[in-house]
Amino acid sequence: AEFWLAYKKMVLELEGANRATSAGDGGRSRLGFGLLR
């Protein structure tokens, strides 16, 4: 259970970072998010 809570927290943080990044950093953030899925 703790693993899933940490995992969900990390995904939410990545999603927030993905929205906050500039266009130049967007591809890298999306790639990282894709690898987690």
CHARMM-style PDB file with segment names, atoms N, HN, CA, C and O in Angstrom:
ATOM      1  N   ALA     1       0.841  -1.203   0.000  1.00  0.00      PROA
ATOM      2  CA  ALA     1       0.000   0.000   0.000  1.00  0.00      PROA
ATOM      3  C   ALA     1       0.876   1.252   0.000  1.00  0.00      PROA
ATOM      4  O   ALA     1       0.593   2.213  -0.716  1.00  0.00      PROA
ATOM      5  N   GLU     2       1.928   1.237   0.798  1.00  0.00      PROA
ATOM      6  HN  GLU     2       2.158   0.457   1.380  1.00  0.00      PROA
ATOM      7  CA  GLU     2       2.792   2.422   0.863  1.00  0.00      PROA
ATOM      8  C   GLU     2       3.450   2.694  -0.486  1.00  0.00      PROA
ATOM      9  O   GLU     2       3.633   3.846  -0.880  1.00  0.00      PROA
ATOM     10  N   PHE     3       3.801   1.620  -1.185  1.00  0.00      PROA
ATOM     11  HN  PHE     3       3.652   0.685  -0.865  1.00  0.00      PROA
ATOM     12  CA  PHE     3       4.415   1.784  -2.496  1.00  0.00      PROA
ATOM     13  C   PHE     3       3.473   2.520  -3.437  1.00  0.00      PROA
ATOM     14  O   PHE     3       3.887   3.433  -4.151  1.00  0.00      PROA
ATOM     15  N   TRP     4       2.197   2.118  -3.438  1.00  0.00      PROA
ATOM     16  HN  TRP     4       1.860   1.376  -2.858  1.00  0.00      PROA
ATOM     17  CA  TRP     4       1.239   2.738  -4.344  1.00  0.00      PROA
ATOM     18  C   TRP     4       0.993   4.197  -3.977  1.00  0.00      PROA
ATOM     19  O   TRP     4       0.812   5.034  -4.862  1.00  0.00      PROA
ATOM     20  N   LEU     5       0.986   4.511  -2.689  1.00  0.00      PROA
ATOM     21  HN  LEU     5       1.134   3.832  -1.970  1.00  0.00      PROA
ATOM     22  CA  LEU     5       0.810   5.910  -2.289  1.00  0.00      PROA
ATOM     23  C   LEU     5       1.969   6.751  -2.787  1.00  0.00      PROA
ATOM     24  O   LEU     5       1.769   7.856  -3.291  1.00  0.00      PROA
ATOM     25  N   ALA     6       3.192   6.227  -2.645  1.00  0.00      PROA
ATOM     26  HN  ALA     6       3.354   5.329  -2.235  1.00  0.00      PROA
ATOM     27  CA  ALA     6       4.364   6.961  -3.114  1.00  0.00      PROA
ATOM     28  C   ALA     6       4.340   7.081  -4.633  1.00  0.00      PROA
ATOM     29  O   ALA     6       4.698   8.122  -5.183  1.00  0.00      PROA
ATOM     30  N   TYR     7       3.915   6.007  -5.314  1.00  0.00      PROA
ATOM     31  HN  TYR     7       3.625   5.161  -4.867  1.00  0.00      PROA
ATOM     32  CA  TYR     7       3.851   5.997  -6.770  1.00  0.00      PROA
ATOM     33  C   TYR     7       2.862   7.047  -7.264  1.00  0.00      PROA
ATOM     34  O   TYR     7       3.173   7.824  -8.166  1.00  0.00      PROA
ATOM     35  N   LYS     8       1.664   7.067  -6.670  1.00  0.00      PROA
ATOM     36  HN  LYS     8       1.411   6.435  -5.938  1.00  0.00      PROA
ATOM     37  CA  LYS     8       0.640   8.031  -7.073  1.00  0.00      PROA
ATOM     38  C   LYS     8       1.103   9.452  -6.805  1.00  0.00      PROA
ATOM     39  O   LYS     8       0.840  10.353  -7.602  1.00  0.00      PROA
ATOM     40  N   LYS     9       1.797   9.659  -5.678  1.00  0.00      PROA
ATOM     41  HN  LYS     9       2.011   8.927  -5.031  1.00  0.00      PROA
ATOM     42  CA  LYS     9       2.307  10.985  -5.356  1.00  0.00      PROA
ATOM     43  C   LYS     9       3.327  11.438  -6.402  1.00  0.00      PROA
ATOM     44  O   LYS     9       3.324  12.593  -6.828  1.00  0.00      PROA
ATOM     45  N   MET    10       4.202  10.506  -6.811  1.00  0.00      PROA
ATOM     46  HN  MET    10       4.204   9.568  -6.466  1.00  0.00      PROA
ATOM     47  CA  MET    10       5.222  10.832  -7.805  1.00  0.00      PROA
ATOM     48  C   MET    10       4.576  11.165  -9.145  1.00  0.00      PROA
ATOM     49  O   MET    10       4.995  12.100  -9.826  1.00  0.00      PROA
ATOM     50  N   VAL    11       3.547  10.395  -9.522  1.00  0.00      PROA
ATOM     51  HN  VAL    11       3.206   9.635  -8.968  1.00  0.00      PROA
ATOM     52  CA  VAL    11       2.858  10.655 -10.785  1.00  0.00      PROA
ATOM     53  C   VAL    11       2.199  12.028 -10.754  1.00  0.00      PROA
ATOM     54  O   VAL    11       2.275  12.776 -11.728  1.00  0.00      PROA
ATOM     55  N   LEU    12       1.557  12.361  -9.648  1.00  0.00      PROA
ATOM     56  HN  LEU    12       1.495  11.753  -8.856  1.00  0.00      PROA
ATOM     57  CA  LEU    12       0.914  13.668  -9.538  1.00  0.00      PROA
ATOM     58  C   LEU    12       1.934  14.791  -9.626  1.00  0.00      PROA
ATOM     59  O   LEU    12       1.679  15.822 -10.248  1.00  0.00      PROA
ATOM     60  N   GLU    13       3.099  14.590  -8.996  1.00  0.00      PROA
ATOM     61  HN  GLU    13       3.305  13.753  -8.490  1.00  0.00      PROA
ATOM     62  CA  GLU    13       4.143  15.606  -9.054  1.00  0.00      PROA
ATOM     63  C   GLU    13       4.660  15.767 -10.476  1.00  0.00      PROA
ATOM     64  O   GLU    13       4.921  16.882 -10.928  1.00  0.00      PROA
ATOM     65  N   LEU    14       4.805  14.645 -11.181  1.00  0.00      PROA
ATOM     66  HN  LEU    14       4.593  13.739 -10.814  1.00  0.00      PROA
ATOM     67  CA  LEU    14       5.275  14.706 -12.568  1.00  0.00      PROA
ATOM     68  C   LEU    14       4.249  15.397 -13.452  1.00  0.00      PROA
ATOM     69  O   LEU    14       4.611  16.177 -14.333  1.00  0.00      PROA
ATOM     70  N   GLU    15       2.978  15.115 -13.223  1.00  0.00      PROA
ATOM     71  HN  GLU    15       2.684  14.481 -12.508  1.00  0.00      PROA
ATOM     72  CA  GLU    15       1.936  15.763 -14.019  1.00  0.00      PROA
ATOM     73  C   GLU    15       1.965  17.267 -13.791  1.00  0.00      PROA
ATOM     74  O   GLU    15       1.842  18.044 -14.738  1.00  0.00      PROA
ATOM     75  N   GLY    16       2.129  17.684 -12.524  1.00  0.00      PROA
ATOM     76  HN  GLY    16       2.229  17.053 -11.755  1.00  0.00      PROA
ATOM     77  CA  GLY    16       2.208  19.102 -12.218  1.00  0.00      PROA
ATOM     78  C   GLY    16       3.442  19.737 -12.858  1.00  0.00      PROA
ATOM     79  O   GLY    16       3.371  20.843 -13.396  1.00  0.00      PROA
ATOM     80  N   ALA    17       4.569  19.032 -12.796  1.00  0.00      PROA
ATOM     81  HN  ALA    17       4.626  18.134 -12.359  1.00  0.00      PROA
ATOM     82  CA  ALA    17       5.796  19.541 -13.394  1.00  0.00      PROA
ATOM     83  C   ALA    17       5.652  19.626 -14.904  1.00  0.00      PROA
ATOM     84  O   ALA    17       6.159  20.556 -15.531  1.00  0.00      PROA
ATOM     85  N   ASN    18       4.963  18.656 -15.485  1.00  0.00      PROA
ATOM     86  HN  ASN    18       4.552  17.900 -14.976  1.00  0.00      PROA
ATOM     87  CA  ASN    18       4.778  18.627 -16.927  1.00  0.00      PROA
ATOM     88  C   ASN    18       3.991  19.852 -17.383  1.00  0.00      PROA
ATOM     89  O   ASN    18       4.308  20.452 -18.411  1.00  0.00      PROA
ATOM     90  N   ARG    19       2.961  20.223 -16.613  1.00  0.00      PROA
ATOM     91  HN  ARG    19       2.704  19.736 -15.779  1.00  0.00      PROA
ATOM     92  CA  ARG    19       2.165  21.402 -16.959  1.00  0.00      PROA
ATOM     93  C   ARG    19       2.966  22.674 -16.757  1.00  0.00      PROA
ATOM     94  O   ARG    19       2.755  23.663 -17.458  1.00  0.00      PROA
ATOM     95  N   ALA    20       3.898  22.652 -15.787  1.00  0.00      PROA
ATOM     96  HN  ALA    20       4.069  21.848 -15.218  1.00  0.00      PROA
ATOM     97  CA  ALA    20       4.627  23.867 -15.439  1.00  0.00      PROA
ATOM     98  C   ALA    20       5.845  24.100 -16.328  1.00  0.00      PROA
ATOM     99  O   ALA    20       6.363  25.214 -16.393  1.00  0.00      PROA
ATOM    100  N   THR    21       6.304  23.050 -17.013  1.00  0.00      PROA
ATOM    101  HN  THR    21       5.883  22.144 -16.961  1.00  0.00      PROA
ATOM    102  CA  THR    21       7.514  23.198 -17.809  1.00  0.00      PROA
ATOM    103  C   THR    21       7.286  24.063 -19.027  1.00  0.00      PROA
ATOM    104  O   THR    21       6.157  24.228 -19.488  1.00  0.00      PROA
ATOM    105  N   SER    22       8.360  24.607 -19.540  1.00  0.00      PROA
ATOM    106  HN  SER    22       9.278  24.472 -19.167  1.00  0.00      PROA
ATOM    107  CA  SER    22       8.305  25.326 -20.805  1.00  0.00      PROA
ATOM    108  C   SER    22       8.175  24.321 -21.942  1.00  0.00      PROA
ATOM    109  O   SER    22       8.290  23.115 -21.721  1.00  0.00      PROA
ATOM    110  N   ALA    23       7.940  24.801 -23.138  1.00  0.00      PROA
ATOM    111  HN  ALA    23       7.847  25.780 -23.318  1.00  0.00      PROA
ATOM    112  CA  ALA    23       7.795  23.913 -24.295  1.00  0.00      PROA
ATOM    113  C   ALA    23       9.068  23.097 -24.504  1.00  0.00      PROA
ATOM    114  O   ALA    23       8.998  21.943 -24.926  1.00  0.00      PROA
ATOM    115  N   GLY    24      10.212  23.674 -24.219  1.00  0.00      PROA
ATOM    116  HN  GLY    24      10.269  24.612 -23.876  1.00  0.00      PROA
ATOM    117  CA  GLY    24      11.479  22.990 -24.439  1.00  0.00      PROA
ATOM    118  C   GLY    24      11.650  21.804 -23.510  1.00  0.00      PROA
ATOM    119  O   GLY    24      12.253  20.803 -23.897  1.00  0.00      PROA
ATOM    120  N   ASP    25      11.128  21.895 -22.282  1.00  0.00      PROA
ATOM    121  HN  ASP    25      10.639  22.708 -21.967  1.00  0.00      PROA
ATOM    122  CA  ASP    25      11.294  20.815 -21.317  1.00  0.00      PROA
ATOM    123  C   ASP    25      10.124  19.829 -21.359  1.00  0.00      PROA
ATOM    124  O   ASP    25      10.181  18.771 -20.732  1.00  0.00      PROA
ATOM    125  N   GLY    26       9.071  20.170 -22.091  1.00  0.00      PROA
ATOM    126  HN  GLY    26       9.024  21.029 -22.600  1.00  0.00      PROA
ATOM    127  CA  GLY    26       7.870  19.342 -22.095  1.00  0.00      PROA
ATOM    128  C   GLY    26       8.122  17.931 -22.583  1.00  0.00      PROA
ATOM    129  O   GLY    26       7.598  16.975 -22.012  1.00  0.00      PROA
ATOM    130  N   GLY    27       8.925  17.788 -23.643  1.00  0.00      PROA
ATOM    131  HN  GLY    27       9.350  18.565 -24.107  1.00  0.00      PROA
ATOM    132  CA  GLY    27       9.174  16.460 -24.191  1.00  0.00      PROA
ATOM    133  C   GLY    27       9.856  15.555 -23.188  1.00  0.00      PROA
ATOM    134  O   GLY    27       9.510  14.381 -23.058  1.00  0.00      PROA
ATOM    135  N   ARG    28      10.845  16.118 -22.467  1.00  0.00      PROA
ATOM    136  HN  ARG    28      11.126  17.071 -22.573  1.00  0.00      PROA
ATOM    137  CA  ARG    28      11.563  15.309 -21.483  1.00  0.00      PROA
ATOM    138  C   ARG    28      10.620  14.878 -20.358  1.00  0.00      PROA
ATOM    139  O   ARG    28      10.680  13.733 -19.911  1.00  0.00      PROA
ATOM    140  N   SER    29       9.754  15.777 -19.900  1.00  0.00      PROA
ATOM    141  HN  SER    29       9.705  16.708 -20.263  1.00  0.00      PROA
ATOM    142  CA  SER    29       8.837  15.439 -18.815  1.00  0.00      PROA
ATOM    143  C   SER    29       7.840  14.378 -19.270  1.00  0.00      PROA
ATOM    144  O   SER    29       7.532  13.449 -18.524  1.00  0.00      PROA
ATOM    145  N   ARG    30       7.337  14.517 -20.500  1.00  0.00      PROA
ATOM    146  HN  ARG    30       7.588  15.272 -21.106  1.00  0.00      PROA
ATOM    147  CA  ARG    30       6.377  13.534 -21.003  1.00  0.00      PROA
ATOM    148  C   ARG    30       7.042  12.175 -21.144  1.00  0.00      PROA
ATOM    149  O   ARG    30       6.415  11.149 -20.883  1.00  0.00      PROA
ATOM    150  N   LEU    31       8.302  12.156 -21.553  1.00  0.00      PROA
ATOM    151  HN  LEU    31       8.811  12.990 -21.765  1.00  0.00      PROA
ATOM    152  CA  LEU    31       9.019  10.890 -21.692  1.00  0.00      PROA
ATOM    153  C   LEU    31       9.132  10.210 -20.331  1.00  0.00      PROA
ATOM    154  O   LEU    31       8.876   9.012 -20.214  1.00  0.00      PROA
ATOM    155  N   GLY    32       9.510  10.964 -19.306  1.00  0.00      PROA
ATOM    156  HN  GLY    32       9.718  11.937 -19.401  1.00  0.00      PROA
ATOM    157  CA  GLY    32       9.629  10.402 -17.971  1.00  0.00      PROA
ATOM    158  C   GLY    32       8.297   9.863 -17.483  1.00  0.00      PROA
ATOM    159  O   GLY    32       8.239   8.800 -16.864  1.00  0.00      PROA
ATOM    160  N   PHE    33       7.213  10.604 -17.764  1.00  0.00      PROA
ATOM    161  HN  PHE    33       7.259  11.467 -18.266  1.00  0.00      PROA
ATOM    162  CA  PHE    33       5.894  10.162 -17.333  1.00  0.00      PROA
ATOM    163  C   PHE    33       5.499   8.892 -18.075  1.00  0.00      PROA
ATOM    164  O   PHE    33       4.911   7.985 -17.487  1.00  0.00      PROA
ATOM    165  N   GLY    34       5.823   8.824 -19.374  1.00  0.00      PROA
ATOM    166  HN  GLY    34       6.301   9.561 -19.852  1.00  0.00      PROA
ATOM    167  CA  GLY    34       5.493   7.654 -20.168  1.00  0.00      PROA
ATOM    168  C   GLY    34       6.207   6.408 -19.662  1.00  0.00      PROA
ATOM    169  O   GLY    34       5.646   5.313 -19.678  1.00  0.00      PROA
ATOM    170  N   LEU    35       7.465   6.581 -19.208  1.00  0.00      PROA
ATOM    171  HN  LEU    35       7.921   7.471 -19.196  1.00  0.00      PROA
ATOM    172  CA  LEU    35       8.224   5.437 -18.721  1.00  0.00      PROA
ATOM    173  C   LEU    35       7.615   4.881 -17.436  1.00  0.00      PROA
ATOM    174  O   LEU    35       7.737   3.688 -17.157  1.00  0.00      PROA
ATOM    175  N   LEU    36       6.964   5.736 -16.656  1.00  0.00      PROA
ATOM    176  HN  LEU    36       6.866   6.705 -16.882  1.00  0.00      PROA
ATOM    177  CA  LEU    36       6.369   5.279 -15.398  1.00  0.00      PROA
ATOM    178  C   LEU    36       5.067   4.519 -15.629  1.00  0.00      PROA
ATOM    179  O   LEU    36       4.684   3.686 -14.807  1.00  0.00      PROA
ATOM    180  N   ARG    37       4.389   4.795 -16.726  1.00  0.00      PROA
ATOM    181  HN  ARG    37       4.699   5.472 -17.393  1.00  0.00      PROA
ATOM    182  CA  ARG    37       3.068   4.217 -16.926  1.00  0.00      PROA
ATOM    183  C   ARG    37       3.091   2.746 -17.229  1.00  0.00      PROA
ATOM    184  OT1 ARG    37       2.038   2.138 -17.419  1.00  0.00      PROA
TER     185      ARG     37
END
